[in-house]
Amino acid sequence: MISYTYLLIPLILFFMGVEYLFALKFKKKGVFKFESSVSNLSVGIWERFCYLFSSALFYEIFVWTHENLALFSIPSHWLSWVILLMATDFVWYWYHRLGHEVNLFWAAHVVHHQSEEFNLTAAARITLLQSLVRTVFWCALPVLGYSPDMVVSILLIHGGYSFFTHTQMIGKLGWLEYIFITPSHHRVHHASNPEYLDKNYGDIFVFWDKMFGTFKVETLPVTYGLVKPLDSYSFLWGHFHFSIDLWLALKREPSYLKKLQLLFSKPETLDADFGEESRNTFGIIKSSDPHTWASKVYVVIQLVLLLGGLVSVTKFYSGLSAGIIWLLGTIIFVSLINVCAILEQKRWVYYLEHFRLFVLGLLAIELDYVDLSIFFVGILALLIVLSLPVKDVYREIILGKK
């Protein structure tokens, strides 16, 4: 499967581009914002890279579960597929609902809801931790007796369907609204409006939301994002801010029982002071200065290179050595931190650039493109550059600061 998944990346980007062009054509304001789109894509790029490792692991978990815990042996019949589709949606509903109602699971899911702009790029906000959590829920399906291949096939359908519900460009769809989770229903789910909170958890069908009292029709304009806005484009902060808040809260609980109760309590039970404490500790301040034209071009170039690299790594993954994969992963990870830090005009980005070049040098050695002597001469040159006015030029052009 890995040999074909690289085709999905340009296909997904194509649909994102089409949505963007439609937003321009129909003058839909507020659908796209440069910084949010970059942040969303950054999260998605890292998840897709991690998928190269996690997909095989998750599949083996399904295999082990099916071979050792299956209650029945369900054949591949058309009726079995229909029932599996419904069963998967039922499990998805409860995984999704608990992901909002339980602190431990919300820590894995919160990244998906951080974007204050709602478009197809927001669908990319999936993390490895979220994938791991929902895999635990999916294990209910091989326990019932469905083969791993059947489960994976249906999950691909679910994933593809949910991608297209992340859009403002499609209005209400008439009678389909009574059967399926449409973009309108999913807009409600991503809302931070009080009247829309904790609604529409289903992925394909609306039956479960109506059955369990969590269905809500879109009537009022939607405000997207978290109830307590993230107010940051930081790649790392976006991934870990709620986990840090939860950790601070756990440290203050006097007993293990209280800590356990907190882990499985609702996110709104967390004191807002923890968020302020962690933001102050890590110096999280989103810059309000406008970005220069040069900085936007630089960020776009980096994203294009990262996406091109991701497609290439996905296609040739099986033929790469462990050393090359680790170095490529480091470059991608550092580059994503870099890109999002540029959005916040962090001064330390300049030094991170040099670390990235250092890793690129190591990759060149691993690929036999350069020998060690040339590499170390290059490192010496970089150290010299650090003391030259290049730093000030970089900050002025890329960050818009002196």
FENDAMO-V6351 format. One record per residue. N is the residue number from 1. OMEGA is omega in whole degrees, 0 to 359 (999 if undefined). NEAR is the number of other C-alpha atoms within 8 Angstrom. Layout:
# FENDAMO-V6351
n=<N,N>
omega=<OMEGA,OMEGA>
near=<NEAR,NEAR>
This chain:
# FENDAMO-V6351
n=<1,2,3,4,5,6,7,8,9,10,11,12,13,14,15,16,17,18,19,20,21,22,23,24,25,26,27,28,29,30,31,32,33,34,35,36,37,38,39,40,41,42,43,44,45,46,47,48,49,50,51,52,53,54,55,56,57,58,59,60,61,62,63,64,65,66,67,68,69,70,71,72,73,74,75,76,77,78,79,80,81,82,83,84,85,86,87,88,89,90,91,92,93,94,95,96,97,98,99,100,101,102,103,104,105,106,107,108,109,110,111,112,113,114,115,116,117,118,119,120,121,122,123,124,125,126,127,128,129,130,131,132,133,134,135,136,137,138,139,140,141,142,143,144,145,146,147,148,149,150,151,152,153,154,155,156,157,158,159,160,161,162,163,164,165,166,167,168,169,170,171,172,173,174,175,176,177,178,179,180,181,182,183,184,185,186,187,188,189,190,191,192,193,194,195,196,197,198,199,200,201,202,203,204,205,206,207,208,209,210,211,212,213,214,215,216,217,218,219,220,221,222,223,224,225,226,227,228,229,230,231,232,233,234,235,236,237,238,239,240,241,242,243,244,245,246,247,248,249,250,251,252,253,254,255,256,257,258,259,260,261,262,263,264,265,266,267,268,269,270,271,272,273,274,275,276,277,278,279,280,281,282,283,284,285,286,287,288,289,290,291,292,293,294,295,296,297,298,299,300,301,302,303,304,305,306,307,308,309,310,311,312,313,314,315,316,317,318,319,320,321,322,323,324,325,326,327,328,329,330,331,332,333,334,335,336,337,338,339,340,341,342,343,344,345,346,347,348,349,350,351,352,353,354,355,356,357,358,359,360,361,362,363,364,365,366,367,368,369,370,371,372,373,374,375,376,377,378,379,380,381,382,383,384,385,386,387,388,389,390,391,392,393,394,395,396,397,398,399,400,401,402>
omega=<182,184,181,186,179,179,181,185,177,178,178,179,178,181,176,179,178,179,180,179,177,178,177,183,183,175,177,181,176,178,179,171,187,185,181,180,178,179,180,181,179,177,181,179,181,179,180,177,179,180,179,180,189,185,179,179,181,179,179,175,177,180,181,180,181,183,187,187,184,179,181,173,187,182,179,180,184,179,177,179,179,179,179,178,179,181,179,179,177,178,179,180,185,173,183,180,179,176,177,189,182,183,183,181,177,177,179,188,189,182,182,185,186,185,178,171,186,178,184,177,179,178,181,184,176,181,177,180,178,178,180,181,184,175,177,178,181,181,176,184,173,175,178,178,178,182,178,180,178,181,181,180,180,179,175,177,178,181,178,180,185,178,185,176,180,181,173,186,178,180,180,191,173,185,178,180,182,184,189,168,182,174,178,179,183,173,177,182,182,183,172,174,181,184,182,187,174,179,171,181,184,180,180,186,180,187,187,178,179,181,186,171,180,182,179,178,177,179,181,176,187,169,187,178,181,175,171,186,179,177,179,174,183,180,182,181,178,181,194,187,181,177,178,178,180,178,178,179,180,181,183,179,189,185,178,178,178,179,180,178,180,180,184,174,180,182,182,178,179,180,180,181,180,178,179,180,182,178,180,181,184,176,182,178,180,181,178,180,179,179,178,176,181,181,179,178,180,179,180,179,179,180,179,179,179,180,176,177,180,178,181,180,180,182,187,186,185,182,183,177,180,180,179,180,179,179,177,178,178,179,180,181,180,180,179,174,181,183,182,177,175,177,180,175,178,183,183,178,182,181,177,177,182,177,179,177,177,180,176,177,177,179,179,177,181,180,180,177,179,174,186,183,179,181,183,173,177,178,178,178,179,179,177,180,180,184,182,180,179,180,181,178,179,183,181,184,186,184,182,181,175,999>
near=<4,8,8,8,10,12,8,8,9,9,8,8,8,8,9,10,8,8,11,9,8,9,13,8,7,6,6,8,6,6,10,12,8,6,8,12,11,11,12,14,12,12,13,12,11,12,11,9,11,9,9,11,8,9,8,8,8,10,10,8,9,11,11,9,12,14,7,6,9,12,7,7,8,8,6,7,6,6,6,10,10,8,8,12,9,8,9,12,12,10,11,12,13,9,10,10,10,10,13,13,11,13,15,9,12,13,11,12,13,9,12,11,10,11,12,9,12,14,12,13,11,14,12,11,13,13,14,10,7,10,9,9,10,9,9,8,10,11,11,9,12,17,13,10,12,14,10,11,6,10,12,9,8,11,9,8,8,10,8,8,10,11,9,9,12,14,11,11,7,7,7,8,7,5,6,8,11,6,9,9,15,12,14,14,13,12,15,15,12,9,13,12,10,5,4,11,10,9,11,14,12,15,12,11,10,14,8,10,14,9,7,6,6,11,9,9,7,9,4,4,5,9,8,12,13,12,6,4,7,7,6,10,14,11,13,7,9,12,9,9,10,10,8,9,11,11,8,9,11,9,7,6,9,7,6,7,6,9,11,8,8,10,10,9,10,11,10,5,6,9,8,6,6,11,11,8,8,11,10,8,6,6,6,7,7,8,7,4,4,4,9,10,6,8,13,9,8,9,10,8,8,10,11,8,8,11,9,8,8,11,12,10,8,13,11,9,10,4,5,8,6,6,7,11,10,8,12,9,9,9,11,10,9,10,11,11,11,11,12,14,13,13,11,11,10,9,7,6,11,10,7,10,9,9,8,11,8,9,11,10,9,10,11,10,12,9,7,7,7,8,8,7,6,8,12,8,8,8,9,8,8,9,8,8,10,8,7,7,7,8,11,8,9,10,13,10,11,11,14,11,6,6>
